Amino acid sequence: MSKARGSGVVGRAVRGAIAGAIGTAAMDLLWYSRYRRGGGKDPFLRWESAAAVEGWDDASPPGRLGEKVERIVTQRQPPERWARTTTNVVHWATGIGWAAQYGVLAGRSSSHSVLRGLVLGPVVWLSGYVILPLAGVYKPIWEYDARTLGEDLSAHLVFGVTTGVTYAALTRRGS
């Protein structure tokens, strides 16, 4: 019995990574629309690329986690000019990395993609509230108000559902 091209673990991981990039973009579009409704003025590309990040104090919690990893790897404090790039790399690598794992675990099935996405989003969301506080770059979940948690969870649901539906579409096309 021959396997369809790309149906192995690597093919599923690649399709997951592609779906994760699209899911991350969808989540970012939601965050950007909220930013604009809240009075933000930056155009999308400036906002998306973290153009306002000029140093580690400006970096997001994932960016500050990246700073810690860089410090461990290089055995010295990374320069401030790395903060923007690190923020972007860690943000996108997180979404793509979770989705690549999702692709491997989801297998070749394209059924239940919305349901799977509704599970993926909260798993990613909750993991951030475990990993980032342990790394000392975020507060524990119980120190956030319900509105903040709800907005963050809803954005991650958009990530999860978009990733799941995109993965299913890529799987149907690749079969």
C-alpha positions as CSV (number, residue, x, y, z in Angstrom):
1,M,0.0,0.0,0.0
2,S,1.5,3.3,-1.0
3,K,1.3,6.4,1.1
4,A,0.0,9.7,-0.4
5,R,2.7,12.2,-0.9
6,G,3.2,14.3,2.3
7,S,1.1,12.1,4.5
8,G,4.0,11.2,6.8
9,V,5.0,12.9,10.0
10,V,7.1,15.5,8.2
11,G,4.3,16.3,5.8
12,R,1.8,16.7,8.6
13,A,4.2,18.9,10.6
14,V,4.8,21.1,7.5
15,R,1.1,21.5,6.9
16,G,0.6,22.2,10.6
17,A,3.3,24.9,10.5
18,I,1.7,26.5,7.5
19,A,-1.7,26.4,9.2
20,G,-0.1,27.9,12.3
21,A,1.3,30.8,10.4
22,I,-2.2,31.5,9.1
23,G,-3.7,31.0,12.5
24,T,-1.1,33.4,14.1
25,A,-1.9,36.0,11.5
26,A,-5.7,35.6,12.2
27,M,-5.1,36.0,15.9
28,D,-2.9,39.1,15.3
29,L,-5.6,40.6,13.1
30,L,-8.0,40.3,16.0
31,W,-5.5,41.9,18.4
32,Y,-4.8,44.7,15.9
33,S,-8.5,45.5,15.5
34,R,-8.8,45.7,19.3
35,Y,-5.7,47.9,19.4
36,R,-7.2,50.3,16.8
37,R,-10.6,50.3,18.6
38,G,-8.8,51.2,21.8
39,G,-7.2,54.3,20.1
40,G,-4.0,52.8,18.7
41,K,-2.7,54.7,15.7
42,D,0.1,52.6,14.2
43,P,-0.5,51.1,10.8
44,F,-0.7,47.3,10.7
45,L,2.8,46.5,9.5
46,R,4.4,48.8,12.1
47,W,2.3,47.3,14.9
48,E,2.7,43.7,13.6
49,S,6.5,44.0,13.3
50,A,6.8,45.4,16.9
51,A,8.4,48.6,15.5
52,A,7.9,50.3,18.8
53,V,10.2,47.8,20.6
54,E,13.5,49.5,21.0
55,G,14.8,47.4,24.0
56,W,14.1,44.6,26.3
57,D,11.9,46.8,28.5
58,D,9.5,47.3,25.5
59,A,9.5,43.6,24.6
60,S,6.4,41.4,25.1
61,P,6.6,38.5,27.6
62,P,7.4,36.1,24.8
63,G,10.2,38.5,23.7
64,R,11.6,38.6,27.2
65,L,11.5,34.8,27.3
66,G,13.6,34.9,24.2
67,E,16.0,37.3,25.9
68,K,16.4,34.8,28.7
69,V,17.1,32.0,26.2
70,E,19.6,34.1,24.3
71,R,21.4,35.0,27.6
72,I,21.7,31.3,28.5
73,V,23.0,30.4,25.0
74,T,25.4,33.2,24.6
75,Q,26.4,33.5,28.3
76,R,25.9,37.3,28.2
77,Q,23.2,39.9,28.0
78,P,21.9,40.2,24.4
79,P,22.1,43.7,23.0
80,E,19.0,45.9,23.2
81,R,18.8,46.1,19.4
82,W,17.9,42.3,19.4
83,A,14.7,42.9,21.3
84,R,12.4,43.7,18.3
85,T,13.7,40.7,16.3
86,T,13.5,38.4,19.3
87,T,9.9,39.5,20.0
88,N,8.9,38.7,16.4
89,V,10.8,35.4,16.2
90,V,9.4,34.0,19.5
91,H,5.9,35.2,18.7
92,W,5.8,33.5,15.2
93,A,7.8,30.5,16.3
94,T,5.4,29.8,19.1
95,G,2.3,29.8,16.8
96,I,4.0,27.8,14.1
97,G,5.6,25.4,16.6
98,W,2.3,24.6,18.4
99,A,0.6,24.1,15.0
100,A,3.4,21.8,13.7
101,Q,2.8,19.6,16.8
102,Y,-0.9,19.8,16.1
103,G,-0.4,18.6,12.6
104,V,1.6,15.6,13.7
105,L,-1.0,14.7,16.3
106,A,-4.0,15.4,14.1
107,G,-2.8,13.0,11.5
108,R,-4.4,12.8,8.1
109,S,-7.9,13.3,9.2
110,S,-9.6,16.5,8.3
111,S,-12.8,15.8,10.3
112,H,-13.7,17.7,13.4
113,S,-11.3,20.6,12.5
114,V,-13.3,23.3,14.3
115,L,-13.6,21.1,17.4
116,R,-9.9,20.3,17.3
117,G,-9.2,24.0,16.9
118,L,-11.4,24.8,19.9
119,V,-9.2,22.5,21.9
120,L,-5.9,23.8,20.5
121,G,-6.5,27.4,21.3
122,P,-7.1,27.0,25.0
123,V,-4.2,24.5,25.3
124,V,-1.9,27.2,23.8
125,W,-3.5,29.9,25.9
126,L,-3.1,28.0,29.2
127,S,0.4,26.9,28.4
128,G,1.4,30.6,28.3
129,Y,0.0,31.1,31.7
130,V,2.2,28.2,33.0
131,I,5.5,28.7,31.1
132,L,5.7,32.5,31.1
133,P,5.2,32.9,34.9
134,L,7.6,30.1,35.6
135,A,10.2,32.0,33.4
136,G,9.5,35.1,35.4
137,V,8.2,37.2,32.5
138,Y,4.5,37.1,33.2
139,K,2.2,37.1,36.3
140,P,0.4,34.0,37.4
141,I,-3.1,33.5,35.8
142,W,-4.9,34.4,39.1
143,E,-3.4,37.9,39.1
144,Y,-5.3,38.8,35.8
145,D,-8.8,40.1,35.7
146,A,-11.6,38.1,33.9
147,R,-11.7,40.6,31.0
148,T,-8.0,40.3,30.2
149,L,-8.2,36.5,30.4
150,G,-11.3,36.5,28.3
151,E,-9.8,38.7,25.6
152,D,-6.6,36.6,25.6
153,L,-8.6,33.3,25.4
154,S,-10.8,34.5,22.6
155,A,-7.7,35.5,20.6
156,H,-6.3,32.0,21.1
157,L,-9.6,30.5,20.1
158,V,-9.3,32.4,16.8
159,F,-5.7,31.0,16.5
160,G,-6.9,27.4,17.2
161,V,-9.9,27.4,15.0
162,T,-8.2,29.1,12.1
163,T,-5.2,26.7,12.4
164,G,-7.5,23.6,12.6
165,V,-9.6,24.6,9.6
166,T,-6.6,25.6,7.6
167,Y,-4.9,22.3,8.4
168,A,-8.0,20.4,7.4
169,A,-8.1,22.3,4.1
170,L,-4.4,21.6,3.5
171,T,-4.9,17.9,4.4
172,R,-7.9,17.5,2.0
173,R,-5.9,19.2,-0.8
174,G,-2.8,17.1,-0.1
175,S,-4.6,13.8,0.0
